[in-house]
Amino acid sequence: MSKDKSDREYDLVVVGATGYTGTITATHIAEHLPTNLKWAIAGRSGVKLEALAAELKKLSPDRLQPAIEIVDVEDKSKLSSLVKKARVCISVVSYHHVGAEVIEACIKNRTDYIDTAGSVLHIRNWIDKYHKAAELAGVVLIHSCGAFSAPQDLLTWASVRELAKKFSMKTKELVLSVVSIASDPSGGTIESMMERGAFGAEVLEKAQQPWYLSPTMGKQSSNSTNFFGMRHDSFLGGLSASAINAVQNRAVIHRTWGLLGGGKDYGPNFQYNEYKKASSTLAGVFQILNTRAIGLLLTIPPLKAIAMMFLPVPGEGPDLEKEKNYRVEMEAVAIADVDDDKAAPKVYSHFAYPGGPYHTTGAFLAQGAASLLYVRKLEGGAVGGLLTPAFLGADLIERIQGVGAELSTKIV
Ligand SMILES: NC(=O)c1ccc[n+]([C@@H]2O[C@H](COP(=O)([O-])OP(=O)(O)OC[C@H]3O[C@@H](n4cnc5c(N)ncnc54)[C@H](OP(=O)(O)O)[C@@H]3O)[C@@H](O)[C@H]2O)c1
């Protein structure tokens, strides 16, 4: 599909480049993608774009500098003309407001697309509206390619492959433990989380289902925690059911499972469960209460109003230098699908990125776009449609390792 697009003016356009995550993504591109990349930064404010372009030039003066494209994505015709000029589009706009506009423009102009949208409610809606059309047009749409849910999806994909390669076995469960992920959110993240309150209780309840985004249903029933919401794993240690994005990541990974044959690849009994590392039951219970309190704060109207007084607004986020010095780390165990669980071969996997969640996100977005641009090898023979980060498979893993991430698997 990309072969007839080589005459396009840009290899890559970043739409929403002036936002908090967009700026980090553009910076990663300037620092790490090939210096002859033809690219553009797009947004609705010329002043912000000029300021960003000046910063990018200072950082990397010897590369092709990005063109500036001023566009309000609600102006469909202008957006369409822009997207038509690019082979790949990274979208980092406020997805709940204007995410669909960019997706539609990409399908119409056969431009591959990648974003970090994480709301399962929006992704479900986009699957219903755009998956078939994108598949027919041969356009790739990859969502959730940020700190949530790219490393989780790729660790799972790599572990499943390891069990298949070494033991010719399918996977029964992937248990993931979040070791470290800073919880200072950006204004855009807060806004997305608050959007959930706009949906009715019934819809929110349905969105919790493990197979909500998958084309077929799997067999998961429980997340194996005890009365206190705790689980113990012999390799991962104490785990509490308090990982803030466990539901989103599980839905995305189960979509990968479903798209890759609904069991033919990962296994018919596969399920994904995510937890936070907890040093003791008391610490785990505290983590669970903390996560619940954050959820209530961001969804119940009077509490939301109070929260808004001290949380960052759209465009803002944690101090960039501070964010850069955080670390994202997670580890996982994949358990083979055999009758005797105790004798089941296991694969231990580990991911670490030397930067906070927003720098991790910028790296995944930029490297994911590079994978689409330079290789475009899609797992499972996919030709297009609404896919997940794991569809970029080994190529994205190599690229992310190339910019300092550790992503490894070993038999244990
Ligand atoms: N999955 C993950 O791991 C992950 C990680 C990071 C972020 N995210 C998600 O990414 C999204 C962005 O977060 P953020 O913190 O970067 O938000 P942000 O700083 O508020 O940035 C939003 C961007 O959208 C642009 N925008 C909004 N409406 C527009 C319009 N009509 N036309 C053109 N541009 C428009 C804004 O432009 P202006 O600059 O002109 O206002 C800004 O550039 C959020 O939904 C967040 O949840 C996900």
PDBQT file of the ligand as one rigid body, heavy atoms in Angstrom, charges set to zero:
ROOT
HETATM    1  N1  LIG A 501      -2.027   5.804  25.969  1.00  0.00    +0.000 N 
HETATM    2  C1  LIG A 501      -1.058   6.518  26.501  1.00  0.00    +0.000 C 
HETATM    3  O1  LIG A 501      -0.106   5.968  27.023  1.00  0.00    +0.000 OA
HETATM    4  C2  LIG A 501      -1.118   8.026  26.435  1.00  0.00    +0.000 A 
HETATM    5  C3  LIG A 501       0.000   8.756  26.833  1.00  0.00    +0.000 A 
HETATM    6  C4  LIG A 501      -0.037  10.144  26.715  1.00  0.00    +0.000 A 
HETATM    7  C5  LIG A 501      -1.189  10.779  26.256  1.00  0.00    +0.000 A 
HETATM    8  N2  LIG A 501      -2.276  10.031  25.912  1.00  0.00    +0.000 N 
HETATM    9  C6  LIG A 501      -3.498  10.686  25.397  1.00  0.00    +0.000 C 
HETATM   10  O2  LIG A 501      -3.117  11.632  24.425  1.00  0.00    +0.000 OA
HETATM   11  C7  LIG A 501      -4.086  12.684  24.380  1.00  0.00    +0.000 C 
HETATM   12  C8  LIG A 501      -3.349  14.016  24.361  1.00  0.00    +0.000 C 
HETATM   13  O3  LIG A 501      -2.746  14.236  25.636  1.00  0.00    +0.000 OA
HETATM   14  P1  LIG A 501      -1.903  15.546  25.924  1.00  0.00    +0.000 P 
HETATM   15  O4  LIG A 501      -1.570  15.551  27.343  1.00  0.00    +0.000 OA
HETATM   16  O5  LIG A 501      -0.817  15.665  24.928  1.00  0.00    +0.000 OA
HETATM   17  O6  LIG A 501      -3.021  16.669  25.640  1.00  0.00    +0.000 OA
HETATM   18  P2  LIG A 501      -2.835  18.215  25.285  1.00  0.00    +0.000 P 
HETATM   19  O7  LIG A 501      -1.545  18.724  25.790  1.00  0.00    +0.000 OA
HETATM   20  O8  LIG A 501      -4.091  18.888  25.732  1.00  0.00    +0.000 OA
HETATM   21  O9  LIG A 501      -2.758  18.227  23.685  1.00  0.00    +0.000 OA
HETATM   22  C9  LIG A 501      -3.899  18.078  22.872  1.00  0.00    +0.000 C 
HETATM   23  C10 LIG A 501      -3.552  18.544  21.484  1.00  0.00    +0.000 C 
HETATM   24  O10 LIG A 501      -4.740  18.470  20.693  1.00  0.00    +0.000 OA
HETATM   25  C11 LIG A 501      -4.799  19.642  19.916  1.00  0.00    +0.000 C 
HETATM   26  N3  LIG A 501      -6.156  19.944  19.477  1.00  0.00    +0.000 N 
HETATM   27  C12 LIG A 501      -7.295  19.936  20.215  1.00  0.00    +0.000 A 
HETATM   28  N4  LIG A 501      -8.342  20.310  19.434  1.00  0.00    +0.000 NA
HETATM   29  C13 LIG A 501      -7.826  20.544  18.195  1.00  0.00    +0.000 A 
HETATM   30  C14 LIG A 501      -8.385  20.961  16.965  1.00  0.00    +0.000 A 
HETATM   31  N5  LIG A 501      -9.696  21.215  16.829  1.00  0.00    +0.000 N 
HETATM   32  N6  LIG A 501      -7.574  21.095  15.899  1.00  0.00    +0.000 NA
HETATM   33  C15 LIG A 501      -6.234  20.837  16.009  1.00  0.00    +0.000 A 
HETATM   34  N7  LIG A 501      -5.657  20.443  17.146  1.00  0.00    +0.000 NA
HETATM   35  C16 LIG A 501      -6.447  20.310  18.229  1.00  0.00    +0.000 A 
HETATM   36  C17 LIG A 501      -4.266  20.723  20.844  1.00  0.00    +0.000 C 
HETATM   37  O11 LIG A 501      -3.936  21.881  20.106  1.00  0.00    +0.000 OA
HETATM   38  P3  LIG A 501      -3.556  23.281  20.812  1.00  0.00    +0.000 P 
HETATM   39  O12 LIG A 501      -2.084  23.171  21.172  1.00  0.00    +0.000 OA
HETATM   40  O13 LIG A 501      -3.808  24.282  19.732  1.00  0.00    +0.000 OA
HETATM   41  O14 LIG A 501      -4.442  23.450  22.000  1.00  0.00    +0.000 OA
HETATM   42  C18 LIG A 501      -3.061  19.996  21.422  1.00  0.00    +0.000 C 
HETATM   43  O15 LIG A 501      -1.993  20.074  20.521  1.00  0.00    +0.000 OA
HETATM   44  C19 LIG A 501      -4.990  12.478  25.585  1.00  0.00    +0.000 C 
HETATM   45  O16 LIG A 501      -6.207  11.913  25.129  1.00  0.00    +0.000 OA
HETATM   46  C20 LIG A 501      -4.230  11.483  26.463  1.00  0.00    +0.000 C 
HETATM   47  O17 LIG A 501      -5.085  10.665  27.213  1.00  0.00    +0.000 OA
HETATM   48  C21 LIG A 501      -2.248   8.686  25.977  1.00  0.00    +0.000 A 
ENDROOT
TORSDOF 0
